[in-house]
Amino acid sequence: MRRLRALAAWIEFRLKIGGDVRQAALHPIPASSASWWYVFGSAALTVFALQLVTGVLLALVYVPSAADAWNSLQALNHDITLGWFLRALHGWGSNFMLAIVLIHMVQVFLFGAYKYPRELTWIAGVFLLLMTLGMAFTGQVLRFDQDAYWGLGIGASITGRLPVVGGALVHLLLGGPIIAGDTLSRFFALHVFVIPALLVGLVGLHLLMVLRLGISEWPMPGRIVRRETYLREYEELTHEGPPFFPDAMWKDLVFAACVLAAVALCAAVFGPFGPSGQPDPTIIQTTPRPDYFFLWLYALLSLLPPQLETPVLLIAPPIAILLLLALPLVAGEGERSWRRRPVAVLMVLVLAVALGSLTRMAGVAPWSPEMYAWSGAPVPEADLKGRSPLERRGALVLQGKQCRSCHALGGLGGMRGPALDSVATRLTTGELIRQVLQGGGNMPAYGKNLSPAETAALVAFLQTLHPEGHAAAEDAASPQ
């Protein structure tokens, strides 16, 4: 103990932080604030620390590349001792953190704790909620399974609808026009570096304001918040109140320990999330399912009429965020007790019922992403005139394998890959065969999806796709 005290004294002499720590631990709080209703903030901080620790350990094994991400998660699940448990802790910790942050925000709203002088504390909390949602979404993408692939495609489709900046923002997020290796690298950087750094900064700012402004008192009916008198009234309450440690802190520690135990129990019993099947862009008849806290959006998209989908997705979220940010600025004074704020209680109940109902409906909503880029129109007649039976058979393969979900022909089709109208001038017969069977660049390999006869027919048809007067490409080494 003497050595420990000497070490502590050595560190304190150089850092001079002991006084600040004692002040933070012993600062007085209103007696009503030493309550079990005030434990959610510290519990969210505890789970965030768990996410940081487990995330660092996972990053030692995870490989953020399109070729190896899925396999590295399989290795964690099956080959590395307790790797599955580590993944499960991180996955369930994400769910618990988001749930606790939401509960904390609702509690602060109902208790009116966003009012003067804690307006900025609330605004920082709104950004913390947004960053937590961002961590949850980017974490799902890093699984890079079939659900993550198509879920990201849907997210990119929504982002692309933004006027003016939509296309540029999609290109920035995906690292190009399609989902590929660069996409995973960017989401890895977001999930591991950018968003955690923002979270750490916002958490530090949030805690600093809590320490400077104090923990809000229990909202008593009739106790009105007025800018002229509130600080004096709050100081009187803290003079009569206990110190934060140990009167309130022990409740925080007990609740945080219970939350950690619940996370560990869920991880041990239910295991990690995914990964499901490997991402396969050739399978477009898929039903991607987001993680639990995004299921309500999954159901909403399935139920909205097509003409309302874009307005709701582009207008409702910004309005909701602006309302949350403006709340303490326009309602910074007045009654705090939920007993005298029936509109606030009704808003919370309606929102809870709506989100709960949509989440429940997501389990039965028959919805699958619509590939608007795919064209069911027949192959242009000009590309079929004078073609041999084998080449016509290749045109049927082109349609049947839905190649035009990614490639345009005659101006109709997808834009994920290059148009096929002049493909024969760019690739030789051998290169066409190799590209179809083995893939390359951003194109998946179709070797397992095509029979030799189908491959031969498809390549024969592709060889005919060149502008009139232009000869098909030939291998320079082939005999003339």
N, C-alpha and C positions, 0 to 999 in steps of 0.2 A: 504493500500500500504506500509506503514511503517513496518507492521508486515511481509509482504511478502519479503520486502527488507532485513529485519533482518534475516529471515529464509534463504534467499539466501546467505547472507553473512556468516551465521553460517555453511552452507553446503560447501561453497567455501573455507572457512578457513581450513576445514578438508580434502577436496578432492583435492583442487588445480587444478581444471579442467577448470576454467573459461578462462584462457589464451589459452589453447588448443582449446576450443570451438570457441573463438573469432578468433584465427588464421585460423581455418578451414573455418569459415563463411566469413572472410574478405580477404582470400588469393586472390591475383590478378590472373586473367585469361586473355588469349588473347581476344581481343574485338570480334573476329569472333566466339569465343566459346559460347558467350551468345546468343545461337540460339535455335530454336525449334527442330533442329535436334539432340540436345544433352540432351533430356529429358527422353530417354528410360531407362537409367540406374536407375535413381531415381524412375521412375514409377515401374520398376521391384522390387525394394526394398520395395516400398509401398505395392504392392500386396503380397509380401512375408510376410510382417508384418500382413496383413489381414489373410493370411493362418495360421499363428501362432495363432492368436487370435481365429479364428473360429475353428481351429483344437483342441485347448484346450477345448473349450466349447463342441464340439462334443464328445470328449473323456470322458466327465462327464456322458454321456448317453450310448455311444457305448459299447457293450460287445464283446470283441474279442474271441469268442468261436464259433465253428462250429454250435452248437445247438442254439445259441442266437443272432448271429450277424445279420442275416436277420430280425429277429423279432425286434431287437433294432432299426434298420433303419425304419421299418414300424411304430414303435412307434414315432420316430422323425417326420415322414411324416404325421401322422394322429392324434396322441394323445397329443403331446406336443405343446404348444402354440408357433407358429412361428418356430417350429423345422424344418419344410420343407424349410423355408426361410434360416435358418442357413445352412442346407445342400446344398441348392442351391448356397449360397454365396461361400461356400468352393469349390464346384464343378466348378462353373464358374470362381472363382478366380484362380483355377489351370490352366484352359484353357488360361485365360488372361496372367497369369504369363509366361507360356511357349511361348505364341505368342510374348510377349514383349521381352523376353530373346532372341528369335530367331531373331527378328527385330534388336535388339541392336547388336547382333553378326554380322549380315549382314552389318549394318551401319559401325561398326568398321572395318570390312574387306574392304568395299568399300572406306572408308576414309583413309585406310592405317594406322590406329591408333595402329596397333600391332607392328609397327616398333620401332627401337631404340628410347628411352630407355624403352619402355613399353612392352617388350617381356613377362615378367613374368605376367603382368596384363592380357594379352591375354590368357596365359596358364591357369591362375586361372579362367578366364571366360569360357574356354572350359570345365573345371571340373564342374563349376556351371551349365552349360547347361546339362551335363550328370546327375548331381544330380537332376536337375529339371525334367528330363525325368524319373529318378528313382522314384521320388515322385509321378509323374502322374501314373506310372504303379502300384506301390504298393497301391496307393489310390483306383484304380479300383478293385484290388484284395480284398480290405477290404469290398467292397459291398457284396461279397460272394454270388452273385446270379448266375444264369445259365451262363451268359456271362463271369463273372469273373472266375467261376470254370473251364470252358473249355478253356478260354483264358490263364489261368495259366497253364493248362495242355499242351497247345501248347508251351508256353514259356519254360516249363520244358523239353519238347521234344527237343526244339532247344538247350537248355543248355546241355542236355544229349549227344548231338552229339560232344561236345568238346573232343578231344583226351586226354587220360590219366586222366584228372581231371573232366570230364563231370559227371560221375556217382557220385563221391564224392560231387561235387557242387550241384547236384540235391538233394541229400540226405540232405545236409546242409540247403538248402533253404526250402525244404518241411518238414523237420523234420522226414523223413522216406521215404519209397519207393513210397508212394501214397499221394494224397491231402487229408488232414484230419485236425483235430483240431490243431495239432502242427503246421501245415502250416500257419494257420491264425494267431496264436500267433507270429510266427517269422516275418511275413509280417507286423503285427501291430508294433512290436518292430522296424523294419526297417523304417516304415513310420512315427512313432511318436518320436523315439529317435535317431536312428543312422543317417539317412539321414538329418533330420533337424539340428542335431549337426554339421555335416559336412558342411551343407549350411551356418550356422551361422559363422563357422570358415572361410570358403572361402569368404563369403561376407565381413567379417571384414578385411581379408587380401587384398581383392580387393579394398575396400575403402581406406585402409591405403596407398596402392600404388598410387591410384588416387590423394590423398592429397600430398604425397611426390613428385611425378613426375609431377603433374599438369594435367589439362585437355588438351587434344591435340587440336592444332589450326586447323582452317578450312584448308582443303587440297587445296592449290593453285597450279595450273599447273606450273611446272617449279621450284617449291620450293623443292629441293632435300634433303633427309635426309642423312646426313653424320655424322658418329660418332665423327669426329674431331670438327665439327662446330655446331652441332644441339643444344647443351645445351646453348651455348652463344646466338644463334639466338632466342631460345625460351625465354630466360631471357629478351631479348630486347622486345619481343612481350608482355610479362606480365607487363613490366614497363609502357607500354602505355595502358594497358587494365584496365577494371573496376574490382572491387571486386566481388567475387562470390555472396555475399549477398549485395544488393537485385537484382542486375542487371540480374543474371542468375537464381537465386533461385526462383524468382516469377514465371518464366516459368515452372520450375520443379513442383512447388506447384499447379499451374493451371492444368497442364497436368495430374498430379497424381489424382487431385480431379475429373477430367473428367473420368479417368479410373475407379475410385471407383464408380462413378455414373453409368457408363456403366455396371460394374459388378452387381451392385444392380438392375439395370433395367432388365438385362438378367435373374437374379435370380427371380425377381418378375413375369416376363412375361412367361418364359419357365420352371421355377421350377427346382427341383433337378434332378440329373441323377440316375435313377433306385431307388431301385433295381428291376430287372425283376424277373422272376420266381425263386423259391427256387432252389438251386443247386441239381441236381438229376443225379448221375452217371449212372443210368439205362437208361437214354435217351442219346444215343450216336449219333443219327441222329439230330444233332443240328447245328446251324450256329452262332457261337459266334461272336459278333462284338465288337472290341476294341473301346476305346474312340477316339475322332476325330483325335488327333495328331498321332495315330498309325494306322489309316485306310490305309495309303499308304503301310505299311508293309502287311496288310491284303490282299490288291490287288496284291502285288508283289508275295506273297506266292501262290495265286490262279493262277498266270500266268506263273510262272517259270516251266520249265520242271523238272520232278522229279530228273533227274541226276544232275541238276544245283542247286537244292535247298540248299543242305548242303554246297557246296563250297561258294555260295554267302552269306549265312547267317554267316558262320564262318570266311570268309576271308575279305569280304568287310567292315564290321564295324571296325575291328581293324586297317585296312589300312586307313580308313577315319579318325579315331581318331588320329593315328600317324601323318598323314599329317597335321591335324589342329594343333597339338602340335609342329610340326617341322616348321610350316610356319614362325613364327617370327625369328627363328634361321637361316633359309636359305635365308630369304628375309627381313632382318632387316634394310636394307638401300635402298635408291633409291626413285623413284617417288611415291608420295602418292595419287595424284589426280586420281579419277576414269576416268577422261576424257583422261588420257594418259595411262590407264591400261585396254585396251579393253579385254584382256584375262580374267581378274578378273570379269569384267561386264558380259562377255559371260558365265562364269562359274556359276554366280549367276542366270542368266536368265535360263540356261539349267536346273539347279537344281530346280528352282522354278516351271518351266513348268512340269518337270518330277514328282515332288512330288504332284503338283496340279492335274495332270492328273490321277495319281494313286489313289489319295484321291477321286476324282470324280468317278473313275471306281469301287472303293470299294463298292459303293452303289448298283452296279448291278452285282458284281462278284459272280458267283454261286459256292461258296467254302464252304466246311465243313471239319473239321479235319478228317483225315483218321486214323482209328484205326488199325494201322499196327499189333498190338498185336492180334487182333481177327482173328480166323482161321475159314474159311468156310468149312474146310475139314470135312468129316463125322466122326461120332463117331467111334473110332477104332473097327474093326470087332471083336477083342478078347473080347471087353466089351459088345458085343451083343449076343454072342453065348450062347445058353441055357437059355436066358432070357425070362421071362413071357411076355405076351402082355402088362401088366401094366408097367413093367420095361422098355420095349421098348418104350412105350408111354412117359415115363420119359426122355428117351434119346432124343426124339423129343422136349420135353419142354426145355431141356438143350440147344439144338441148337437154337430153336425158340426165346428164351428169351436172347440169346447172352451171356450166362454165361461165355463162353470161351473168351470173350473180356478181362476178368480179371483172369480166371483160366485156367491152362493148363491141357490137358488130352492126354495121349499118347505122350507127348513131344511137342504138338502143342497147342498154345493158349497164353493168356496173363500171365504176371508175377506180376500183381498188387496184386493178392491174392494167397493163397497156391494152389499147384497142387491138382487135385481131384483124382489122381490114387489110393491113399490109404486113402481117406477121411473117409471111413467106419471104419477104425481102430482107428480113432481119436475121432469121434463123435458118440454117440448113436442115436437111432431113434428119441427120444425126442429132443435131442440137435440139430439134423439136422433140424427138423421141426421148432424149435425155431429160429435157425440161418437164415433159409430161410424167415420166416414170419416177424421176428422182427429185423433182422440184428444184428450187434454187431461188436465191434472193428471198422474196416474200411469198413465193408460191409454194404450197404444200406438195408433197409427193403423192402421186396417184397410182403408183405401181401396184398397190394392193387393192385398188378400187376398179381397175380396168383389166379385162382379159387381153391376151395378145391380139386377138382378132379386133377387139374394140380399139386398142391402141393403134394398130395398123390402119384401121378405117379413119380414126380421128386425125392422125398425122397426114394421111392422104388428102383429107379435106383441107387441113390447115395449109398444105402446100399450094393449094389453089388460090389462097387469099393474098392476092397482090394486085396493085392497080394495073389497069390495062396498059400494055406497052412496057411494063416492067417485068423483067425475068425474075424467077425465084432465085434465092440465094443458093450458091453451090460451094462445096468444100474446095478450097484452092488447091488441095493436094489430090483431088479426084482427077482421073484421066479425062481429057477433053474428047 
